[in-house]
Amino acid sequence: MEKTILALSFLLLHMEAAQTPSRWTPELAMEIQTVGSVVPSPDGRLAAWTQTRAVMEAEKSEMISQIYLGRTDGSRPMQLTRGEKSATAPSFSRDGSYVYFQSARSGKQNLWRISVGGGEAEMLTDWKGSIGAYTVSPDGKWIAFAGVPDDPEEEKAKKEKRDFRVVDENPKNHGLWVIAAEPGVSGTKSPRKLFANAYHITDLDWAPDSRKIAFEHQPTPNADEWRLTDISEVDVESGTVRPLAVTEAAERTPLYSPDGRYLAYTVSSEPVRWGGDARVVLLPRQDGQLRVLPASYDERPLFAGWSGDSSMIYFAENKQTRTALYAMPVDGVPKLVYEPKQGVAGLGVRLNAKATHAGFTCESSLEPPEACVLQLSATSPVRVSRANTDKVLPPIGETKLVRWKAKDGLDIEGLVTYPVGFESGKKYPLILNIHGGPMGVFNENYPGRPGLYPLAAFASKGYAVLRCNIRGSGGYGKQFRFANYNDWGGKDFDDLMAGVDHVIEMGVADPDRLAVMGWSYGGFMTSWVIGHTRRFKAAAIGAPVTNLWSFTGTSDIPGFLPDFFAGEPWDSFEAYRKHSPMSYVKGITTPALILHGEGDVRVPISQGYEFYNALKRQGIPAKMVVYPREPHGPQEPKFMLDILRRHLDWVEKYVR
């Protein structure tokens, strides 16, 4: 008997060891689920959230999200929705008995609800078109949503091959619609359009008495027009619209206080800048005398909701390499409510209807993403999901915060992920990873999560990875974020090189084995880096801006660079030439991998082709990979996996 037990124990240990991956790979990263849209129920006892996984089976290549439900005491959660189509944007009914969500499970995107006890979901809209933001009225009787129905004439023209279009004509503006929150006797009910809109609605909020809706709008859906957002209010019964905030600034995210006394929103400075800044504004609904509240730390607050007594507004914001939850009193200065000791509390914080609990995604450099709920009277959140906790994962490289001085004395931060099994005194090959934006920021998130860069796999193979938050990054205040205006490739480049030198001086990095990579603005900087130094043995360039003039004329955001460089290309020709990587392509020696989505309208693929052909014609080792259908940020998991593999293989080929 004893021998049998020992044999079984040995077998189980052997099986467990066989099932435990020995090291991180791109394939393993794609198995990690991401978590989002964490929302607590009105009474704070439950939470709903989405979990997203990669589906790469036969002809399928998509990220599928489903809604999960769990108790906020941390007991085991349950999967609430299922199927081949995603379910997203969960929100609770006012009595907490249902979860509303969006899904295209009917063939088109529609609004649905499902009981918190499970069962079959009920379709609330039979909508043929697109749906944007939606919200349930405080009395629980109505759902308002932004959307635009399909045009039958356009569908007919498409079938008859007459589907030409005139640029900037007939934009697909989302109107404002309402529908009963309860399905009809025979199923769905028809929505009612509140008014004939000449603009595109992007966000909305119900007044506490359920009689009015405040909404954010811009002239068209064009990405460049976020700078033209204003706020208006509509009477639900009459459809009468009243402008509330219409200035040269960008007014966004309307939010009524529970007592109905205020409408809060954020307002930018004038003129509106792409670097981004915003202050919280209170509009008293009686006298209309605006009050601009004190600036927050990063001056980019994202509303989570009002306190139950209408005395303060909760918001999330980046704070260096972490994110934090703050409260802005109607009288006073912002105060910190919760900051993780390590890692990230996701920016998409949601408060429940009674403002007692906050839901968000939490993760750290050692812990994969999970859904968390913070009782606002407590000091630490409760993990409510088990999206990744049951996975047996190999060791992951330790990540540490590092700081260095720039050439001009400015303090710069970054994150170093060490090789697995790091030995002090031994020098390792180093990957310099550059974020996009340029207003992006590297947070203390999980290196093993799916994405564009195989950070955990690099660490498993003995590489160190440096992610720099150079000037221009978010999370360090407005002045820091605007510090690269008129200077792309200038002091931001110096910040990067100083960071690499710092990791070399730490005794971690081998100066003769360096690689550099980045996407979007990170692709711009990678192209710039290899045009200004030969110290890197390999470069991987994702969706890069390489020619500032042609980018401005082909991108869906033609106002972007004229803001950063104080003028249009024809007025500031020398600035655009001076700061274009194409101006320095002659003489590059670094082998370069260029990756670009064919459907990218933000940074059109021609930018990648320009750089690739310039390298190829000089005989530089270069490879360009094109991903059909993909926009600026790749979405199909089979392509994402290929990108992860190619980053790893390219560096292994030229740096080892």
C-alpha positions in Angstrom: 0.0 0.0 0.0 2.8 2.4 1.0 4.6 1.6 -2.3 1.4 2.3 -4.2 1.0 5.7 -2.6 4.6 6.6 -3.3 4.3 5.5 -6.9 1.1 7.6 -7.3 2.8 10.6 -5.7 5.8 10.3 -8.0 3.5 10.0 -11.0 1.5 13.1 -10.1 4.6 15.1 -9.5 6.0 13.9 -12.8 2.7 14.9 -14.6 2.6 18.3 -13.0 6.3 18.9 -14.0 5.4 17.8 -17.6 2.5 20.2 -17.7 4.4 23.2 -16.3 6.1 25.2 -19.2 9.8 25.4 -18.7 10.1 28.9 -20.1 8.0 31.8 -21.5 7.2 31.7 -25.2 5.0 33.9 -27.5 2.5 31.1 -27.6 2.2 31.1 -23.8 1.7 34.8 -23.7 -1.3 34.4 -26.0 -2.9 32.1 -23.4 -3.0 34.9 -20.7 -6.5 36.4 -20.5 -7.0 40.1 -20.2 -9.7 41.6 -18.0 -11.7 44.8 -18.3 -15.0 46.7 -17.7 -15.1 45.8 -14.0 -18.4 47.1 -12.5 -19.8 46.5 -9.0 -23.6 45.9 -8.5 -25.7 48.7 -6.9 -25.5 47.0 -3.5 -21.8 46.2 -3.9 -22.2 42.5 -3.3 -21.6 41.4 -6.9 -19.3 42.5 -9.7 -19.4 41.9 -13.5 -16.4 42.1 -15.8 -15.1 40.9 -19.1 -12.4 38.3 -19.8 -10.8 38.2 -23.2 -9.0 35.3 -24.7 -7.4 34.6 -28.1 -9.3 32.1 -30.3 -7.0 30.7 -33.0 -8.7 27.6 -34.3 -8.8 26.6 -37.9 -10.3 29.6 -39.8 -10.8 31.6 -36.6 -8.5 34.4 -35.5 -10.2 36.7 -33.1 -10.2 38.0 -29.5 -13.4 36.8 -27.8 -14.7 38.6 -24.6 -17.3 37.1 -22.3 -18.9 38.5 -19.1 -18.2 36.9 -15.7 -19.9 37.5 -12.4 -18.6 37.1 -8.9 -19.2 38.0 -5.3 -17.1 40.8 -3.9 -16.1 38.6 -1.0 -13.8 36.9 -3.4 -15.7 33.6 -3.7 -15.4 31.6 -6.9 -16.9 33.5 -9.9 -19.1 32.1 -12.7 -19.1 32.7 -16.4 -22.3 34.6 -17.3 -22.3 34.8 -21.1 -21.1 32.3 -23.7 -21.0 31.8 -27.4 -18.9 32.5 -30.5 -19.5 36.2 -30.4 -18.1 38.6 -27.8 -20.2 40.1 -25.0 -18.9 43.5 -23.8 -19.7 46.7 -21.8 -21.5 45.1 -18.8 -23.7 47.3 -16.6 -26.2 46.4 -13.9 -29.9 47.1 -13.8 -30.9 49.5 -11.0 -32.2 46.7 -8.8 -29.1 44.6 -9.5 -31.1 41.6 -10.9 -29.9 41.9 -14.5 -26.6 42.6 -16.4 -27.0 44.6 -19.6 -24.4 44.2 -22.3 -23.5 44.6 -26.0 -23.1 41.7 -28.4 -23.2 40.9 -32.1 -24.5 37.4 -31.4 -27.6 38.2 -33.5 -25.5 39.1 -36.5 -25.5 42.8 -35.7 -24.4 44.7 -32.6 -27.3 44.9 -30.2 -28.2 45.5 -26.5 -29.0 42.5 -24.4 -29.7 41.7 -20.8 -29.2 38.5 -18.7 -30.3 37.6 -15.2 -27.5 37.5 -12.6 -28.7 33.9 -11.9 -27.7 33.0 -15.4 -29.9 31.5 -18.2 -30.7 32.7 -21.6 -30.0 36.4 -22.5 -32.8 38.6 -23.9 -32.2 40.8 -26.9 -33.5 44.3 -26.2 -32.9 46.0 -29.6 -33.2 44.6 -33.1 -30.7 47.1 -34.4 -29.2 47.1 -37.8 -26.3 49.5 -37.7 -23.6 50.6 -35.2 -24.0 51.2 -31.5 -21.7 53.3 -29.3 -22.1 54.3 -25.7 -25.2 53.3 -23.8 -26.5 53.9 -20.2 -29.5 52.9 -18.1 -31.8 55.6 -16.6 -31.7 56.0 -12.8 -35.4 54.9 -12.6 -34.4 51.7 -14.4 -37.1 52.2 -17.1 -35.1 53.3 -20.1 -31.8 52.7 -21.9 -30.3 55.6 -23.9 -27.7 54.8 -26.6 -25.7 56.5 -29.4 -26.0 54.8 -32.7 -26.7 55.1 -36.5 -28.8 52.7 -38.5 -27.6 51.2 -41.7 -28.7 53.0 -44.9 -30.6 50.6 -47.2 -29.6 52.7 -50.3 -25.9 52.3 -49.4 -26.3 48.6 -49.0 -27.9 48.4 -52.4 -25.2 50.5 -54.0 -22.6 48.2 -52.5 -24.2 45.2 -54.0 -24.5 46.9 -57.4 -20.8 48.0 -57.3 -21.8 51.7 -57.1 -20.4 52.2 -53.7 -18.1 55.2 -54.4 -17.9 57.8 -51.7 -17.0 61.4 -51.5 -14.5 62.2 -48.8 -15.9 64.1 -45.8 -19.5 63.9 -47.1 -22.4 62.1 -45.3 -20.5 61.2 -42.1 -21.9 58.3 -40.1 -22.9 60.4 -37.1 -24.3 58.6 -34.1 -27.7 60.0 -33.0 -29.3 59.6 -29.5 -31.9 56.9 -29.1 -34.0 55.6 -26.1 -35.6 52.2 -25.7 -37.5 50.5 -22.8 -35.2 48.6 -20.5 -37.7 45.8 -20.3 -38.3 43.7 -23.5 -41.7 43.7 -25.0 -44.2 40.9 -24.8 -43.2 39.7 -28.2 -39.5 40.5 -27.7 -37.7 43.6 -28.8 -39.2 47.1 -29.0 -38.4 49.8 -31.5 -36.1 52.6 -30.2 -37.1 56.3 -30.5 -34.7 58.9 -31.8 -34.8 61.9 -29.5 -33.9 64.6 -32.1 -32.4 65.1 -35.6 -28.7 65.5 -35.0 -26.2 67.3 -37.1 -23.2 66.0 -35.1 -21.7 62.8 -33.7 -22.5 61.7 -30.1 -19.7 60.1 -28.2 -20.7 60.0 -24.5 -23.9 60.5 -22.4 -25.3 60.5 -18.9 -28.8 60.6 -17.5 -30.0 63.3 -15.1 -31.0 61.8 -11.6 -34.7 62.4 -12.4 -34.4 60.5 -15.7 -35.9 63.4 -17.6 -32.8 64.8 -19.3 -29.7 63.4 -20.8 -26.4 65.3 -21.1 -24.2 64.2 -24.1 -20.8 64.9 -25.5 -20.7 65.5 -29.3 -18.3 66.5 -32.1 -19.0 67.5 -35.7 -18.3 64.1 -37.3 -16.7 60.7 -36.2 -13.4 61.8 -37.8 -10.6 61.0 -35.3 -9.1 64.5 -35.7 -12.3 66.2 -34.4 -12.0 65.1 -30.8 -10.7 68.6 -30.2 -14.1 70.1 -31.2 -16.2 68.3 -28.6 -18.9 70.2 -26.8 -21.7 69.2 -24.3 -25.5 69.7 -24.7 -28.5 68.5 -22.9 -31.8 67.1 -24.3 -35.2 66.8 -22.7 -36.2 63.2 -23.2 -39.9 63.8 -23.5 -39.9 66.8 -25.9 -36.6 66.3 -27.7 -35.6 69.9 -27.0 -31.8 70.4 -27.1 -30.0 73.0 -25.0 -26.2 73.7 -25.4 -24.4 73.6 -22.1 -20.7 73.9 -22.9 -19.8 75.2 -26.3 -16.4 76.9 -26.5 -13.1 76.7 -28.3 -11.9 74.2 -25.7 -12.7 70.5 -25.7 -15.5 69.8 -23.2 -16.0 66.1 -22.5 -17.5 63.3 -20.2 -20.6 64.9 -18.7 -21.6 63.5 -15.3 -24.6 64.6 -13.2 -24.2 64.7 -9.4 -26.7 62.3 -7.6 -28.5 65.3 -6.0 -29.0 66.9 -9.4 -27.3 70.1 -8.3 -24.2 69.9 -10.6 -23.1 68.7 -14.0 -19.4 67.9 -14.0 -17.3 67.6 -17.1 -13.7 68.0 -18.1 -12.4 71.0 -20.2 -9.1 71.4 -22.0 -7.0 74.5 -22.3 -7.3 76.8 -25.3 -6.2 76.1 -28.0 -6.8 72.3 -27.7 -3.4 70.5 -27.9 -2.7 66.8 -28.8 -0.5 66.5 -25.8 -3.7 66.7 -23.8 -4.7 68.4 -20.6 -8.0 68.7 -18.8 -9.5 70.3 -15.6 -12.7 69.3 -13.9 -15.5 71.8 -14.3 -18.7 72.1 -12.2 -21.8 73.6 -13.9 -24.4 74.4 -11.2 -27.8 73.6 -12.9 -29.6 76.5 -11.2 -27.5 79.5 -11.8 -25.0 78.2 -14.4 -22.0 79.9 -12.9 -19.1 77.7 -13.9 -16.4 76.7 -11.4 -13.1 75.3 -12.6 -11.7 73.0 -9.9 -7.9 72.6 -9.0 -5.6 70.8 -11.4 -5.0 67.1 -10.8 -1.5 65.6 -10.8 -1.3 64.6 -14.5 -4.1 66.9 -15.7 -5.8 64.0 -17.5 -8.5 62.8 -15.1 -10.8 60.0 -16.1 -14.1 60.1 -14.3 -15.2 57.0 -12.2 -18.3 58.6 -10.7 -19.7 60.9 -8.0 -19.8 60.1 -4.3 -23.2 59.2 -3.0 -23.6 62.5 -1.1 -22.5 64.6 -4.2 -19.6 66.0 -2.3 -16.8 64.8 -4.5 -16.0 63.2 -7.9 -13.8 60.1 -8.1 -11.4 59.8 -11.0 -8.4 57.7 -12.1 -5.2 59.0 -13.5 -1.7 57.8 -14.3 0.9 58.5 -11.6 4.4 57.7 -12.9 4.5 53.9 -13.7 1.3 53.2 -11.8 -2.3 54.3 -11.9 -4.3 55.6 -8.9 -7.8 56.5 -7.8 -8.4 60.1 -6.6 -11.3 62.1 -5.2 -11.9 65.7 -6.2 -14.1 67.6 -3.6 -16.5 70.2 -4.9 -14.6 72.5 -2.5 -11.0 71.7 -2.0 -8.1 70.0 -3.8 -7.8 66.4 -5.1 -6.9 63.7 -2.6 -5.4 60.2 -3.2 -8.0 57.4 -2.4 -6.0 54.3 -3.6 -2.7 53.7 -5.1 -1.4 50.1 -5.5 1.8 49.4 -3.7 3.1 47.8 -6.9 1.6 47.4 -10.3 -1.4 48.9 -11.9 -5.0 49.7 -11.0 -6.6 50.0 -14.5 -7.7 53.5 -15.7 -11.2 52.2 -16.5 -12.5 52.6 -12.9 -16.2 52.2 -12.5 -18.3 53.1 -9.4 -21.5 51.3 -8.5 -24.8 53.2 -8.5 -24.6 53.8 -4.7 -21.0 54.9 -4.9 -19.8 52.5 -2.2 -17.5 50.3 -4.4 -15.1 50.8 -7.3 -14.2 48.2 -9.8 -11.0 48.1 -11.9 -8.4 45.7 -13.4 -5.4 45.1 -11.3 -2.0 43.6 -12.2 1.6 43.9 -11.4 5.0 43.0 -12.9 4.6 39.6 -11.1 0.8 39.1 -11.2 -1.3 38.7 -14.4 -4.5 40.8 -14.9 -7.5 40.1 -12.6 -10.7 42.0 -11.8 -10.7 43.8 -8.4 -13.3 45.7 -6.3 -12.4 48.3 -3.7 -14.9 49.2 -1.0 -14.3 52.9 -0.8 -14.3 52.8 3.0 -11.5 50.1 2.9 -7.8 50.4 2.2 -7.2 47.5 -0.2 -9.2 45.8 -3.0 -10.6 42.3 -3.2 -9.7 40.1 -6.2 -13.0 38.8 -7.6 -11.9 37.0 -10.8 -9.7 34.0 -11.5 -8.9 34.7 -15.1 -5.3 33.6 -14.8 -4.8 32.4 -11.2 -5.3 28.7 -12.1 -2.6 28.7 -14.7 0.8 27.1 -13.8 3.3 29.5 -15.3 7.1 29.4 -15.5 9.3 32.0 -13.7 9.1 35.5 -15.0 11.9 38.1 -15.0 11.8 40.6 -12.2 11.0 44.1 -13.1 12.4 47.1 -11.3 12.0 50.9 -11.5 15.2 52.7 -12.5 15.9 56.5 -12.7 18.6 58.5 -14.5 19.5 62.1 -15.3 19.0 63.4 -18.9 21.7 65.5 -20.5 19.9 68.7 -19.4 19.4 67.3 -15.8 15.8 66.3 -16.2 14.8 63.2 -14.1 13.7 60.3 -16.3 12.3 56.9 -15.2 12.0 53.5 -16.8 11.4 49.9 -16.1 14.0 47.2 -16.4 12.9 43.6 -16.7 15.8 41.3 -15.7 16.6 38.0 -17.4 15.2 35.0 -15.6 18.0 33.6 -13.4 19.9 37.0 -13.4 23.4 36.8 -12.0 25.0 40.0 -10.6 28.2 40.8 -12.4 27.2 39.1 -15.7 26.3 41.3 -18.7 23.3 40.5 -20.8 22.0 41.5 -24.2 19.5 44.5 -23.9 16.3 45.3 -25.6 15.3 49.0 -25.7 11.5 49.1 -26.0 9.9 52.5 -26.9 6.2 53.2 -26.3 3.8 55.0 -28.7 1.9 58.2 -28.4 4.2 60.0 -27.7 1.9 60.5 -24.7 1.9 56.8 -23.8 3.5 55.5 -20.6 5.0 52.2 -19.5 3.2 51.0 -16.4 4.1 48.2 -14.0 1.9 45.7 -15.8 2.5 42.0 -16.4 5.3 41.3 -18.9 3.7 37.9 -19.8 0.4 39.4 -21.0 -0.4 39.3 -24.8 0.7 42.2 -26.8 3.2 43.2 -29.5 6.4 42.5 -27.6 7.4 39.1 -26.0 8.8 40.7 -22.9 8.6 37.6 -20.8 10.0 35.4 -23.6 13.0 37.8 -24.0 13.7 37.5 -20.2 13.4 33.7 -20.4 16.0 33.7 -23.2 18.5 35.7 -21.2 17.7 39.3 -22.3 17.2 42.4 -20.2 14.5 44.8 -21.4 14.5 48.6 -20.8 11.2 50.5 -21.2 11.7 54.2 -20.9 9.2 56.9 -20.0 11.1 59.7 -21.8 9.9 63.3 -22.0 6.6 63.5 -23.8 5.2 60.5 -21.8 2.0 60.6 -19.8 1.9 60.1 -16.1 4.4 62.8 -15.1 2.4 66.0 -15.4 1.5 68.4 -18.2 4.9 70.1 -18.4 6.8 66.8 -18.8 4.2 65.6 -21.4 4.6 68.7 -23.5 8.4 68.7 -23.2 9.0 67.2 -26.7 6.9 69.7 -28.6 8.9 70.8 -31.7 11.6 68.4 -30.8 10.8 64.8 -31.8 14.2 63.0 -32.1 15.9 65.7 -30.0 16.0 65.5 -26.3 13.7 62.5 -26.3 16.4 60.6 -28.2 19.0 61.8 -25.7 16.8 60.5 -22.9 16.7 57.0 -24.5 20.5 56.9 -25.0 21.1 58.1 -21.4 18.8 55.3 -20.2 20.7 52.6 -22.2 24.0 54.0 -20.8 22.5 53.9 -17.3 21.7 50.2 -17.6 25.1 49.5 -19.0 26.7 51.4 -16.0 24.5 49.3 -13.7 26.5 46.3 -15.0 23.4 44.6 -16.4 23.6 45.4 -20.2 26.3 44.3 -22.6 27.1 47.4 -24.8 27.9 45.2 -27.8 24.6 43.4 -27.8 21.8 45.9 -28.1 18.5 45.9 -29.9 15.8 48.6 -30.3 12.1 48.3 -31.1 8.8 50.3 -30.9 5.4 50.8 -32.5 3.8 54.0 -33.8 5.7 56.9 -32.2 7.9 54.1 -30.9 8.4 53.1 -34.5 9.3 56.7 -35.4 11.9 56.7 -32.6 13.3 53.3 -33.6 13.7 54.6 -37.2 15.3 57.7 -35.8 17.6 55.9 -33.5 19.2 53.7 -36.2 19.6 56.8 -38.4 21.7 58.5 -35.6 23.7 55.7 -34.0 25.2 52.4 -35.0 25.3 51.0 -31.5 22.3 48.7 -32.0 22.7 45.4 -33.7 19.0 44.9 -34.6 15.9 47.0 -34.9 12.2 46.1 -35.1 10.0 48.9 -36.4 6.2 48.8 -36.0 3.8 51.0 -37.9 6.4 53.9 -38.0 6.0 57.5 -38.8 9.0 58.0 -41.1 8.2 61.0 -43.2 6.4 63.8 -41.3 5.2 65.6 -44.5 3.6 62.6 -46.2 2.2 61.3 -42.9 0.3 64.5 -42.4 -1.2 64.3 -45.8 -2.4 60.7 -45.6 -3.2 60.0 -41.9 -6.7 60.2 -40.4 -5.4 62.8 -38.0 -3.9 65.5 -40.3 -4.0 68.0 -37.4 -1.7 66.0 -35.2 1.8 67.0 -36.3 0.8 70.7 -37.1 0.1 70.9 -33.4 3.4 69.3 -32.4 5.5 71.4 -34.9 3.6 74.7 -34.7 2.4 74.8 -38.3 1.4 73.0 -41.4 4.1 71.2 -43.5 4.0 73.9 -46.2 4.6 76.6 -43.6 7.2 74.7 -41.5 8.9 72.7 -44.2 12.3 72.7 -42.6 11.0 71.5 -39.2 9.2 68.5 -40.9 12.3 67.6 -42.9 14.7 68.0 -39.9 12.6 65.7 -37.7 11.8 63.0 -40.3 13.7 59.7 -40.0 13.7 59.5 -43.9 16.1 62.5 -43.8 18.7 60.3 -42.1 18.2 57.0 -43.8 21.4 57.2 -45.9 24.2 55.2 -44.3 22.1 53.2 -41.9 23.7 49.8 -41.1 21.3 48.3 -38.5 19.3 45.3 -39.8 15.7 46.3 -39.6 12.4 44.4 -39.4 9.4 46.5 -40.4 5.9 45.4 -39.4 2.7 47.2 -40.6 -1.0 46.7 -40.8 -2.4 47.0 -44.3 -5.6 48.6 -43.0 -3.8 51.2 -40.9 -5.4 54.7 -41.4 -3.6 56.3 -38.4 -0.1 55.7 -39.7 -0.7 54.6 -43.3 1.4 51.6 -44.6 3.1 53.9 -47.1 5.2 55.2 -44.2 6.6 51.7 -43.7 7.2 51.1 -47.4 9.1 54.4 -47.7 11.6 53.3 -45.0 11.8 49.7 -46.1 12.6 50.6 -49.8 15.2 53.1 -48.7 17.0 50.4 -46.7 16.6 47.8 -49.3 18.1 50.0 -52.1 21.1 50.6 -49.9 21.6 46.8 -49.4 20.8 46.9 -45.7 19.4 43.6 -44.3 15.7 44.5 -44.1 12.4 42.6 -44.0 8.9 44.1 -44.2 5.9 42.1 -43.1 2.4 43.3 -44.1 -0.7 42.2 -42.1 -3.9 42.3 -44.2 -7.0 44.0 -42.6 -5.1 45.1 -39.5 -5.5 48.7 -38.2 -2.9 50.7 -36.3 -3.1 48.3 -33.4 -3.2 44.7 -34.6 -6.3 42.8 -33.4 -6.3 39.3 -34.9 -4.5 36.9 -32.5 -2.8 34.9 -35.2 -1.1 38.0 -36.5 -0.3 39.1 -32.9 1.4 35.8 -32.4 3.4 36.2 -35.6 4.5 39.6 -34.5 5.7 38.3 -31.1 7.6 35.5 -32.9 9.2 37.8 -35.4 10.4 40.2 -32.7 12.1 37.3 -30.9 13.5 35.6 -34.0 14.9 38.9 -35.4 16.8 39.8 -32.3 18.1 36.2 -31.8 19.4 36.3 -35.4 21.4 39.6 -35.1 22.1 40.1 -31.4 23.1 36.7 -30.1 
